[in-house]
Amino acid sequence: MGEQHVGFQSEVPDNHGFTATEIQELLSLFLLNDGPPSPTSDSQASNPTTTDQRKLRRMLSNRESARRSRWRKKRHLEDLNNEVNRLMTQNRDLKDRLGRVLNRRHMVLRQNDWLWMEFVGLRSRLSDLCRILATMSSTSNTFT
Protein backbone atom coordinates (compact mmCIF):
# COMPACT_ATOMS: atom_id res chain seq x y z
CA MET A 1 0.00 0.00 0.00
CA GLY A 2 1.47 3.36 -0.97
CA GLU A 3 1.59 6.41 1.22
CA GLN A 4 -1.36 8.70 0.96
CA HIS A 5 -1.00 12.38 1.61
CA VAL A 6 -4.02 13.83 3.25
CA GLY A 7 -4.34 17.59 3.10
CA PHE A 8 -5.82 19.41 6.05
CA GLN A 9 -4.78 23.01 6.26
CA SER A 10 -7.19 24.40 8.81
CA GLU A 11 -7.40 21.28 10.98
CA VAL A 12 -4.28 21.91 13.13
CA PRO A 13 -3.98 25.61 14.00
CA ASP A 14 -0.48 26.72 15.08
CA ASN A 15 0.18 23.97 17.66
CA HIS A 16 -2.28 25.45 20.24
CA GLY A 17 -0.67 23.66 23.12
CA PHE A 18 0.32 20.48 21.26
CA THR A 19 3.76 19.07 21.68
CA ALA A 20 5.76 17.77 18.73
CA THR A 21 5.08 14.22 19.93
CA GLU A 22 1.35 14.79 20.03
CA ILE A 23 1.37 16.25 16.52
CA GLN A 24 3.37 13.26 15.32
CA GLU A 25 0.83 10.89 16.90
CA LEU A 26 -2.01 12.72 15.20
CA LEU A 27 -0.30 12.63 11.83
CA SER A 28 0.44 8.95 12.24
CA LEU A 29 -3.29 8.29 12.25
CA PHE A 30 -3.33 9.34 8.60
CA LEU A 31 -0.24 7.44 7.59
CA LEU A 32 -0.93 4.10 9.33
CA ASN A 33 -3.57 2.52 7.12
CA ASP A 34 -1.63 -0.77 6.83
CA GLY A 35 -3.94 -3.04 8.82
CA PRO A 36 -7.22 -4.47 7.64
CA PRO A 37 -10.20 -2.14 7.93
CA SER A 38 -12.26 -2.68 11.06
CA PRO A 39 -15.58 -4.40 10.46
CA THR A 40 -17.58 -1.95 12.54
CA SER A 41 -19.80 -0.73 9.73
CA ASP A 42 -20.01 -0.88 5.97
CA SER A 43 -19.31 2.82 5.49
CA GLN A 44 -16.28 2.70 7.79
CA ALA A 45 -15.00 -0.49 6.18
CA SER A 46 -15.18 1.02 2.74
CA ASN A 47 -13.38 4.26 3.70
CA PRO A 48 -10.94 3.94 6.63
CA THR A 49 -9.35 7.33 5.87
CA THR A 50 -12.65 9.08 6.57
CA THR A 51 -12.90 7.25 9.90
CA ASP A 52 -9.35 8.26 10.77
CA GLN A 53 -10.11 11.84 9.81
CA ARG A 54 -13.19 11.81 12.01
CA LYS A 55 -11.16 10.39 14.89
CA LEU A 56 -8.51 13.04 14.38
CA ARG A 57 -11.07 15.83 14.19
CA ARG A 58 -12.77 14.49 17.33
CA MET A 59 -9.41 14.24 19.13
CA LEU A 60 -8.49 17.77 18.10
CA SER A 61 -11.92 19.01 19.12
CA ASN A 62 -11.64 17.29 22.50
CA ARG A 63 -8.19 18.76 23.10
CA GLU A 64 -9.36 22.22 22.16
CA SER A 65 -12.40 21.82 24.40
CA ALA A 66 -10.16 20.69 27.28
CA ARG A 67 -7.85 23.65 26.65
CA ARG A 68 -10.81 26.06 26.76
CA SER A 69 -12.09 24.36 29.91
CA ARG A 70 -8.70 24.74 31.59
CA TRP A 71 -8.61 28.40 30.52
CA ARG A 72 -12.12 29.01 31.93
CA LYS A 73 -11.17 27.28 35.18
CA LYS A 74 -8.00 29.38 35.45
CA ARG A 75 -9.97 32.55 34.70
CA HIS A 76 -12.60 31.62 37.28
CA LEU A 77 -9.87 31.01 39.88
CA GLU A 78 -8.32 34.41 39.08
CA ASP A 79 -11.73 36.05 39.44
CA LEU A 80 -12.24 34.34 42.80
CA ASN A 81 -8.79 35.45 43.98
CA ASN A 82 -9.56 39.02 42.93
CA GLU A 83 -12.86 38.84 44.80
CA VAL A 84 -11.10 37.49 47.92
CA ASN A 85 -8.57 40.35 47.75
CA ARG A 86 -11.35 42.91 47.29
CA LEU A 87 -13.34 41.50 50.21
CA MET A 88 -10.25 41.37 52.45
CA THR A 89 -9.56 45.03 51.67
CA GLN A 90 -13.18 45.92 52.32
CA ASN A 91 -13.11 43.95 55.59
CA ARG A 92 -9.94 45.76 56.72
CA ASP A 93 -11.50 49.13 55.87
CA LEU A 94 -14.66 48.25 57.80
CA LYS A 95 -12.61 47.13 60.81
CA ASP A 96 -10.70 50.42 60.72
CA ARG A 97 -13.95 52.35 60.50
CA LEU A 98 -15.44 50.35 63.39
CA GLY A 99 -12.34 51.09 65.47
CA ARG A 100 -12.72 54.82 64.80
CA VAL A 101 -16.43 54.71 65.68
CA LEU A 102 -15.76 52.79 68.91
CA ASN A 103 -13.01 55.25 69.83
CA ARG A 104 -15.35 58.18 69.18
CA ARG A 105 -18.09 56.47 71.24
CA HIS A 106 -15.63 56.06 74.13
CA MET A 107 -14.70 59.74 73.94
CA VAL A 108 -18.37 60.80 73.87
CA LEU A 109 -19.15 58.58 76.88
CA ARG A 110 -16.24 60.13 78.83
CA GLN A 111 -17.42 63.61 77.88
CA ASN A 112 -20.98 62.70 78.87
CA ASP A 113 -19.75 61.45 82.27
CA TRP A 114 -17.79 64.68 82.79
CA LEU A 115 -20.81 66.81 81.81
CA TRP A 116 -23.05 64.79 84.13
CA MET A 117 -20.65 65.32 87.08
CA GLU A 118 -20.49 69.03 86.24
CA PHE A 119 -24.30 69.14 86.15
CA VAL A 120 -24.56 67.45 89.56
CA GLY A 121 -21.99 69.87 91.02
CA LEU A 122 -23.69 72.92 89.54
CA ARG A 123 -27.12 71.76 90.71
CA SER A 124 -25.75 71.27 94.24
CA ARG A 125 -24.18 74.71 94.14
CA LEU A 126 -27.43 76.21 92.88
CA SER A 127 -29.31 74.46 95.66
CA ASP A 128 -26.82 75.85 98.20
CA LEU A 129 -27.19 79.37 96.73
CA CYS A 130 -30.98 79.08 96.84
CA ARG A 131 -30.80 78.09 100.54
CA ILE A 132 -28.44 80.96 101.27
CA LEU A 133 -30.70 83.37 99.43
CA ALA A 134 -33.74 82.02 101.23
CA THR A 135 -31.93 82.32 104.57
CA MET A 136 -30.82 85.87 103.76
CA SER A 137 -34.28 86.75 102.65
CA SER A 138 -35.89 85.38 105.79
CA THR A 139 -33.34 87.12 108.06
CA SER A 140 -33.76 90.44 106.30
CA ASN A 141 -37.52 90.22 106.72
CA THR A 142 -37.15 89.69 110.45
CA PHE A 143 -35.01 92.81 110.81
CA THR A 144 -37.37 95.10 109.00
C-alpha positions as CSV (number, residue, x, y, z in Angstrom):
1,M,0.0,0.0,0.0
2,G,1.5,3.4,-1.0
3,E,1.6,6.4,1.2
4,Q,-1.4,8.7,1.0
5,H,-1.0,12.4,1.6
6,V,-4.0,13.8,3.2
7,G,-4.3,17.6,3.1
8,F,-5.8,19.4,6.1
9,Q,-4.8,23.0,6.3
10,S,-7.2,24.4,8.8
11,E,-7.4,21.3,11.0
12,V,-4.3,21.9,13.1
13,P,-4.0,25.6,14.0
14,D,-0.5,26.7,15.1
15,N,0.2,24.0,17.7
16,H,-2.3,25.5,20.2
17,G,-0.7,23.7,23.1
18,F,0.3,20.5,21.3
19,T,3.8,19.1,21.7
20,A,5.8,17.8,18.7
21,T,5.1,14.2,19.9
22,E,1.3,14.8,20.0
23,I,1.4,16.3,16.5
24,Q,3.4,13.3,15.3
25,E,0.8,10.9,16.9
26,L,-2.0,12.7,15.2
27,L,-0.3,12.6,11.8
28,S,0.4,8.9,12.2
29,L,-3.3,8.3,12.2
30,F,-3.3,9.3,8.6
31,L,-0.2,7.4,7.6
32,L,-0.9,4.1,9.3
33,N,-3.6,2.5,7.1
34,D,-1.6,-0.8,6.8
35,G,-3.9,-3.0,8.8
36,P,-7.2,-4.5,7.6
37,P,-10.2,-2.1,7.9
38,S,-12.3,-2.7,11.1
39,P,-15.6,-4.4,10.5
40,T,-17.6,-1.9,12.5
41,S,-19.8,-0.7,9.7
42,D,-20.0,-0.9,6.0
43,S,-19.3,2.8,5.5
44,Q,-16.3,2.7,7.8
45,A,-15.0,-0.5,6.2
46,S,-15.2,1.0,2.7
47,N,-13.4,4.3,3.7
48,P,-10.9,3.9,6.6
49,T,-9.3,7.3,5.9
50,T,-12.7,9.1,6.6
51,T,-12.9,7.2,9.9
52,D,-9.4,8.3,10.8
53,Q,-10.1,11.8,9.8
54,R,-13.2,11.8,12.0
55,K,-11.2,10.4,14.9
56,L,-8.5,13.0,14.4
57,R,-11.1,15.8,14.2
58,R,-12.8,14.5,17.3
59,M,-9.4,14.2,19.1
60,L,-8.5,17.8,18.1
61,S,-11.9,19.0,19.1
62,N,-11.6,17.3,22.5
63,R,-8.2,18.8,23.1
64,E,-9.4,22.2,22.2
65,S,-12.4,21.8,24.4
66,A,-10.2,20.7,27.3
67,R,-7.8,23.7,26.7
68,R,-10.8,26.1,26.8
69,S,-12.1,24.4,29.9
70,R,-8.7,24.7,31.6
71,W,-8.6,28.4,30.5
72,R,-12.1,29.0,31.9
73,K,-11.2,27.3,35.2
74,K,-8.0,29.4,35.4
75,R,-10.0,32.6,34.7
76,H,-12.6,31.6,37.3
77,L,-9.9,31.0,39.9
78,E,-8.3,34.4,39.1
79,D,-11.7,36.0,39.4
80,L,-12.2,34.3,42.8
81,N,-8.8,35.4,44.0
82,N,-9.6,39.0,42.9
83,E,-12.9,38.8,44.8
84,V,-11.1,37.5,47.9
85,N,-8.6,40.3,47.8
86,R,-11.3,42.9,47.3
87,L,-13.3,41.5,50.2
88,M,-10.3,41.4,52.5
89,T,-9.6,45.0,51.7
90,Q,-13.2,45.9,52.3
91,N,-13.1,43.9,55.6
92,R,-9.9,45.8,56.7
93,D,-11.5,49.1,55.9
94,L,-14.7,48.3,57.8
95,K,-12.6,47.1,60.8
96,D,-10.7,50.4,60.7
97,R,-14.0,52.3,60.5
98,L,-15.4,50.3,63.4
99,G,-12.3,51.1,65.5
100,R,-12.7,54.8,64.8
101,V,-16.4,54.7,65.7
102,L,-15.8,52.8,68.9
103,N,-13.0,55.2,69.8
104,R,-15.3,58.2,69.2
105,R,-18.1,56.5,71.2
106,H,-15.6,56.1,74.1
107,M,-14.7,59.7,73.9
108,V,-18.4,60.8,73.9
109,L,-19.2,58.6,76.9
110,R,-16.2,60.1,78.8
111,Q,-17.4,63.6,77.9
112,N,-21.0,62.7,78.9
113,D,-19.8,61.4,82.3
114,W,-17.8,64.7,82.8
115,L,-20.8,66.8,81.8
116,W,-23.0,64.8,84.1
117,M,-20.7,65.3,87.1
118,E,-20.5,69.0,86.2
119,F,-24.3,69.1,86.1
120,V,-24.6,67.5,89.6
121,G,-22.0,69.9,91.0
122,L,-23.7,72.9,89.5
123,R,-27.1,71.8,90.7
124,S,-25.7,71.3,94.2
125,R,-24.2,74.7,94.1
126,L,-27.4,76.2,92.9
127,S,-29.3,74.5,95.7
128,D,-26.8,75.9,98.2
129,L,-27.2,79.4,96.7
130,C,-31.0,79.1,96.8
131,R,-30.8,78.1,100.5
132,I,-28.4,81.0,101.3
133,L,-30.7,83.4,99.4
134,A,-33.7,82.0,101.2
135,T,-31.9,82.3,104.6
136,M,-30.8,85.9,103.8
137,S,-34.3,86.8,102.6
138,S,-35.9,85.4,105.8
139,T,-33.3,87.1,108.1
140,S,-33.8,90.4,106.3
141,N,-37.5,90.2,106.7
142,T,-37.2,89.7,110.5
143,F,-35.0,92.8,110.8
144,T,-37.4,95.1,109.0
